[in-house]
Amino acid sequence: MKKYIEVTFISILFFTFLIACGQKEEKISLEEIDTEKLESVELKEENIDLVYKLKKGEKFRYRLTTLSSASEKIQADSLIHSTSDQKVIYEFDIEVIDVEDDKTSELSVTISSLKLSAEMNREKIEYDANTEQSEEDKYKFAQYSAIHKIPYRARLTQYGDILEVTRLDKMVDKLMSLQPQQQTLSAEQKSEIAKNIAEGAIRPITQLVFRNLPQTPVAKDSSWVRSYPAQLSVFNVENIATFIVKDFVKVKNEKAEKISAKLTFKYEGQKKGEQEGMKYSFDDPILGGGGSILFNIDKGMLLRSETNTSVEMKATIETKDAMQKAQKIVRTDISKNKNVVELL
């Protein structure tokens, strides 16, 4: 079960788009906003800069919900079918520590709440980092326990890019304290673990909370594209995320921008091959994705985003069993991921 959790934890971060509330302000939640019914507004400016406008000392909170499902079918002499579903809800407490001259912000970030529910082949698991845990569960869910309620720093550009995450040494200490066999690590080893936590978990998950924005002014119907590479089995994939400004609308008496997102792919690779007497062939992958974003242009703050991706892979393997009898195996993998970000 632990292996399953680790794999899905990384997978929900992998297929994603390149990608301050005062105490008296009303909360804006996903359920309260019907984007189709929002009133359109006219802007005085023909083009606007779509940027984060954070202020030193400002505090705000976000909720990130990640949902993932996977299906694996292996057809040989018999059919083996396995499924898994996972939902993780994070809540981030964020404070703006400083804003530099180029509008890059230094943030203090704390994952104050973390809840997991998952099911794999009818086996259900639940985890809530805010409740008392047994020593066994602390170890089983160490990758979650280690990042819960441990403040770290993040540097954010005005265009939504997370440049770096730092101050992860306490996460390393907590992670190591949860291991069944304690060991003394050198400074170099701790640094390497901190780097793995930063690049494998904390930086990607923090980037999900902040949208990457265009560096040129936009108007209604403006579009921009983000591309990034990925490796999918034998295929080299270029992910192409296209964003379009659909409308300017009013939310809680402030102006916001409705943005649509569409994810397309280009891929290339050797679909057929042979290795150690085993022949394999891959069908063309079926890939796609889309979503919507609502951005407050008065305050320079993401209100909500919802994005999703899907991947289907099919491979055929021809080999021989121990009796040298020809054997054909067909494997089909389908995965779906959805990320929802809400300003609280």
C-alpha positions as CSV (number, residue, x, y, z in Angstrom):
1,M,0.0,0.0,0.0
2,K,2.8,2.4,0.8
3,K,4.3,2.0,-2.7
4,Y,0.9,2.8,-4.2
5,I,0.6,6.0,-2.2
6,E,4.1,7.1,-3.2
7,V,3.5,6.5,-6.9
8,T,0.2,8.3,-7.0
9,F,1.5,11.2,-4.9
10,I,4.1,11.9,-7.6
11,S,1.8,11.1,-10.5
12,I,-0.8,13.8,-9.5
13,L,2.0,16.3,-9.6
14,F,3.4,15.2,-13.0
15,F,0.5,15.8,-15.5
16,T,-0.4,19.4,-14.6
17,F,-0.6,22.7,-16.6
18,L,2.5,24.9,-16.7
19,I,1.0,25.7,-14.4
20,A,-4.9,38.3,0.8
21,C,-7.9,38.1,2.4
22,G,-8.6,40.5,5.3
23,Q,-10.5,39.2,8.3
24,K,-13.7,41.0,7.2
25,E,-13.7,39.9,3.6
26,E,-16.1,37.2,2.4
27,K,-14.7,33.8,1.5
28,I,-15.1,32.7,-2.1
29,S,-15.5,29.0,-2.5
30,L,-15.8,26.7,-5.5
31,E,-19.5,25.9,-4.7
32,E,-20.4,29.6,-4.5
33,I,-19.3,30.6,-7.9
34,D,-21.1,29.6,-11.1
35,T,-18.8,31.0,-13.8
36,E,-21.5,30.8,-16.5
37,K,-23.7,33.2,-14.6
38,L,-21.1,35.8,-13.8
39,E,-21.8,39.3,-15.1
40,S,-19.5,40.6,-17.8
41,V,-17.8,44.0,-17.3
42,E,-16.1,46.5,-19.6
43,L,-12.6,47.6,-18.9
44,K,-11.3,51.1,-19.5
45,E,-7.9,49.7,-20.5
46,E,-7.7,48.0,-23.9
47,N,-5.0,45.7,-22.6
48,I,-4.1,44.8,-19.0
49,D,-1.1,43.2,-17.3
50,L,-2.1,39.9,-15.7
51,V,0.2,39.7,-12.7
52,Y,0.2,38.9,-9.0
53,K,0.0,42.0,-6.9
54,L,1.2,40.8,-3.5
55,K,1.9,43.1,-0.6
56,K,4.4,42.7,2.3
57,G,2.6,41.4,5.4
58,E,-0.4,40.1,3.4
59,K,-1.8,36.7,4.6
60,F,-4.1,34.4,2.6
61,R,-5.1,30.7,2.4
62,Y,-5.7,28.3,-0.5
63,R,-7.2,24.9,-0.7
64,L,-5.8,22.4,-3.3
65,T,-7.8,19.3,-4.1
66,T,-6.1,16.6,-6.2
67,L,-8.1,13.7,-7.6
68,S,-6.5,10.8,-9.5
69,S,-7.8,7.5,-10.8
70,A,-6.0,4.7,-12.6
71,S,-7.1,1.5,-14.4
72,E,-4.7,-1.3,-15.5
73,K,-5.8,-4.3,-17.5
74,I,-3.5,-7.1,-18.4
75,Q,-4.9,-9.7,-20.9
76,A,-3.0,-12.9,-21.2
77,D,-4.4,-16.4,-20.5
78,S,-6.8,-14.6,-18.2
79,L,-7.7,-11.0,-17.5
80,I,-6.1,-9.1,-14.6
81,H,-7.8,-5.8,-13.8
82,S,-6.7,-3.4,-11.1
83,T,-8.1,0.0,-10.2
84,S,-7.2,2.8,-7.8
85,D,-8.7,6.2,-6.8
86,Q,-7.2,8.8,-4.7
87,K,-8.2,12.2,-3.3
88,V,-5.9,14.5,-1.4
89,I,-7.0,17.9,0.1
90,Y,-4.3,20.4,1.1
91,E,-4.8,23.7,2.8
92,F,-2.0,26.3,2.6
93,D,-1.4,29.2,5.0
94,I,0.6,31.8,3.1
95,E,2.2,35.0,4.3
96,V,4.1,37.5,2.2
97,I,7.5,38.1,3.9
98,D,8.9,40.6,1.4
99,V,8.4,42.0,-2.1
100,E,11.5,42.8,-4.1
101,D,11.9,45.7,-6.5
102,D,11.2,43.4,-9.5
103,K,8.0,42.3,-7.7
104,T,9.3,38.9,-6.8
105,S,7.8,37.9,-3.5
106,E,9.2,35.8,-0.7
107,L,6.5,33.7,0.9
108,S,6.2,31.7,4.1
109,V,4.1,28.7,3.3
110,T,2.6,26.1,5.7
111,I,0.5,23.1,4.8
112,S,-1.8,23.4,7.7
113,S,-4.2,20.7,6.8
114,L,-3.7,17.5,4.7
115,K,-6.3,14.7,4.2
116,L,-6.1,11.6,2.1
117,S,-8.7,9.1,1.0
118,A,-7.9,6.3,-1.4
119,E,-9.1,3.0,-2.6
120,M,-7.1,0.3,-4.4
121,N,-8.8,-2.9,-5.5
122,R,-11.5,-2.3,-2.9
123,E,-9.0,-1.7,-0.1
124,K,-9.7,1.7,1.5
125,I,-7.4,3.9,3.3
126,E,-7.9,7.2,5.2
127,Y,-5.4,9.7,6.5
128,D,-5.9,13.0,8.3
129,A,-2.6,14.7,9.3
130,N,-4.5,16.8,11.9
131,T,-5.6,13.8,14.0
132,E,-3.6,11.6,16.4
133,Q,-1.7,8.9,14.5
134,S,-0.3,5.6,15.6
135,E,3.5,5.0,15.1
136,E,2.7,2.6,12.3
137,D,0.6,5.1,10.5
138,K,3.2,7.8,11.0
139,Y,5.7,5.6,9.2
140,K,3.2,4.5,6.5
141,F,2.3,8.0,5.7
142,A,5.7,9.5,6.4
143,Q,5.9,11.4,3.1
144,Y,2.7,13.3,4.1
145,S,3.5,13.7,7.8
146,A,6.9,15.2,7.0
147,I,5.5,18.1,5.2
148,H,2.5,18.9,7.4
149,K,2.7,22.0,9.6
150,I,6.4,22.6,8.7
151,P,6.8,26.2,7.4
152,Y,9.0,26.7,4.3
153,R,9.9,29.6,2.1
154,A,9.0,30.0,-1.6
155,R,10.0,32.8,-4.1
156,L,7.3,33.7,-6.5
157,T,7.6,36.0,-9.5
158,Q,4.7,38.4,-10.4
159,Y,4.0,36.1,-13.3
160,G,3.3,33.1,-11.0
161,D,6.6,31.2,-11.4
162,I,7.9,29.5,-8.3
163,L,11.7,30.1,-8.5
164,E,12.7,28.1,-5.5
165,V,11.6,26.6,-2.2
166,T,14.0,26.7,0.8
167,R,14.2,26.0,4.5
168,L,13.3,22.3,4.2
169,D,15.7,21.1,6.8
170,K,13.0,20.5,9.4
171,M,11.1,18.4,6.9
172,V,14.2,16.3,6.5
173,D,14.5,15.9,10.3
174,K,10.9,15.0,10.7
175,L,11.0,12.5,7.8
176,M,14.1,10.8,9.3
177,S,12.5,10.7,12.8
178,L,9.6,8.7,11.4
179,Q,11.9,5.9,10.1
180,P,11.9,2.7,12.1
181,Q,15.7,2.6,12.3
182,Q,17.3,5.9,13.2
183,Q,20.5,6.9,11.5
184,T,22.9,9.8,11.6
185,L,23.1,11.7,8.3
186,S,26.0,13.8,7.1
187,A,25.3,17.4,6.0
188,E,25.7,16.3,2.4
189,Q,23.1,13.5,2.8
190,K,20.6,15.9,4.4
191,S,21.1,18.4,1.6
192,E,20.5,15.7,-1.0
193,I,17.2,14.6,0.8
194,A,16.1,18.3,1.0
195,K,16.7,18.7,-2.7
196,N,14.6,15.6,-3.5
197,I,11.8,16.8,-1.3
198,A,12.0,20.3,-2.9
199,E,12.0,19.1,-6.6
200,G,9.9,15.9,-6.1
201,A,7.1,17.3,-3.9
202,I,7.2,20.8,-2.4
203,R,8.0,22.9,-5.4
204,P,5.6,21.1,-7.8
205,I,2.7,21.2,-5.3
206,T,3.3,24.9,-4.5
207,Q,3.3,25.7,-8.2
208,L,-0.1,24.1,-8.5
209,V,-1.4,26.8,-6.2
210,F,0.0,29.6,-8.3
211,R,-0.8,29.9,-12.0
212,N,1.8,30.7,-14.6
213,L,0.8,34.0,-16.3
214,P,1.7,35.6,-19.6
215,Q,4.5,38.2,-19.6
216,T,2.7,40.5,-22.1
217,P,-0.5,42.5,-21.7
218,V,-3.8,40.7,-22.6
219,A,-7.3,41.6,-23.8
220,K,-10.4,39.6,-24.4
221,D,-9.7,36.6,-26.8
222,S,-5.9,37.0,-26.1
223,S,-4.1,33.6,-26.0
224,W,-0.8,32.3,-24.9
225,V,1.0,29.0,-24.9
226,R,3.1,27.1,-22.5
227,S,5.1,24.0,-23.6
228,Y,7.0,21.5,-21.6
229,P,8.6,18.1,-22.3
230,A,7.8,14.8,-20.6
231,Q,8.7,11.1,-21.0
232,L,5.8,8.6,-21.4
233,S,7.1,5.1,-21.7
234,V,8.8,4.9,-25.1
235,F,7.4,8.3,-26.2
236,N,9.0,11.7,-26.0
237,V,6.0,14.0,-25.3
238,E,5.7,17.7,-25.8
239,N,2.8,19.0,-23.7
240,I,1.2,22.2,-25.1
241,A,-1.1,24.2,-22.8
242,T,-3.1,26.9,-24.6
243,F,-4.8,29.6,-22.6
244,I,-7.5,32.0,-23.9
245,V,-9.1,35.0,-22.2
246,K,-12.8,34.3,-22.5
247,D,-14.3,37.3,-20.7
248,F,-13.9,39.9,-18.0
249,V,-16.5,39.5,-15.2
250,K,-17.5,40.8,-11.8
251,V,-16.9,38.7,-8.7
252,K,-17.9,40.1,-5.3
253,N,-17.9,43.6,-6.8
254,E,-14.3,43.2,-8.1
255,K,-13.1,42.5,-11.7
256,A,-11.9,39.1,-12.6
257,E,-10.7,37.4,-15.8
258,K,-12.2,34.1,-17.1
259,I,-9.6,32.0,-18.8
260,S,-10.0,28.7,-20.6
261,A,-7.2,26.1,-20.8
262,K,-6.7,23.3,-23.3
263,L,-3.9,20.7,-23.2
264,T,-2.7,19.1,-26.3
265,F,0.3,16.9,-27.1
266,K,2.9,16.0,-29.7
267,Y,4.8,12.8,-29.3
268,E,7.4,10.7,-31.1
269,G,9.1,7.4,-30.3
270,Q,9.9,3.9,-31.4
271,K,6.5,2.1,-31.2
272,K,7.9,-1.3,-32.1
273,G,11.0,-3.2,-30.9
274,E,12.5,-6.4,-29.7
275,Q,14.6,-7.1,-26.5
276,E,16.0,-10.4,-25.4
277,G,13.6,-12.4,-27.6
278,M,10.5,-10.3,-26.5
279,K,8.7,-8.3,-29.1
280,Y,6.7,-5.3,-28.1
281,S,4.5,-2.7,-29.8
282,F,2.6,0.4,-28.6
283,D,-0.5,1.9,-29.9
284,D,-0.6,5.7,-30.3
285,P,-1.2,7.2,-26.8
286,I,-4.5,9.0,-26.2
287,L,-3.8,12.2,-24.3
288,G,-5.9,15.3,-23.5
289,G,-6.8,17.8,-20.9
290,G,-8.5,21.2,-20.2
291,G,-9.8,23.5,-17.6
292,S,-10.8,26.9,-16.5
293,I,-9.2,29.7,-14.4
294,L,-10.7,32.7,-12.6
295,F,-8.2,35.4,-11.7
296,N,-9.0,38.6,-9.7
297,I,-7.3,41.4,-11.8
298,D,-8.0,44.1,-9.2
299,K,-6.1,42.4,-6.4
300,G,-3.8,40.3,-8.7
301,M,-4.9,37.0,-7.1
302,L,-6.1,33.6,-8.3
303,L,-9.6,32.9,-7.1
304,R,-10.1,29.5,-8.5
305,S,-8.8,27.1,-11.1
306,E,-9.9,23.6,-12.2
307,T,-7.7,21.6,-14.6
308,N,-7.7,17.9,-15.7
309,T,-5.7,15.5,-17.8
310,S,-6.2,12.0,-19.1
311,V,-3.7,9.5,-20.5
312,E,-4.4,6.1,-22.2
313,M,-1.6,3.7,-23.1
314,K,-1.9,0.3,-24.8
315,A,1.0,-2.1,-25.3
316,T,1.2,-5.6,-26.8
317,I,4.0,-8.0,-25.8
318,E,4.8,-11.3,-27.6
319,T,7.1,-13.7,-25.9
320,K,7.5,-17.4,-24.9
321,D,6.7,-18.9,-21.6
322,A,8.9,-21.4,-19.7
323,M,7.7,-24.2,-22.0
324,Q,8.6,-22.2,-25.0
325,K,5.0,-21.7,-25.9
326,A,4.1,-18.5,-27.7
327,Q,2.4,-16.0,-25.4
328,K,0.7,-12.7,-26.1
329,I,0.1,-10.1,-23.4
330,V,-2.0,-6.9,-23.9
331,R,-1.7,-4.2,-21.3
332,T,-4.0,-1.1,-21.2
333,D,-3.4,1.7,-18.7
334,I,-5.8,4.6,-18.2
335,S,-5.1,7.5,-15.8
336,K,-7.1,10.6,-15.0
337,N,-6.1,13.6,-12.9
338,K,-7.9,16.7,-11.7
339,N,-6.6,19.6,-9.7
340,V,-8.9,22.2,-8.1
341,V,-7.4,25.4,-6.4
342,E,-9.7,27.7,-4.3
343,L,-8.9,30.9,-2.5
344,L,-10.4,30.6,1.0
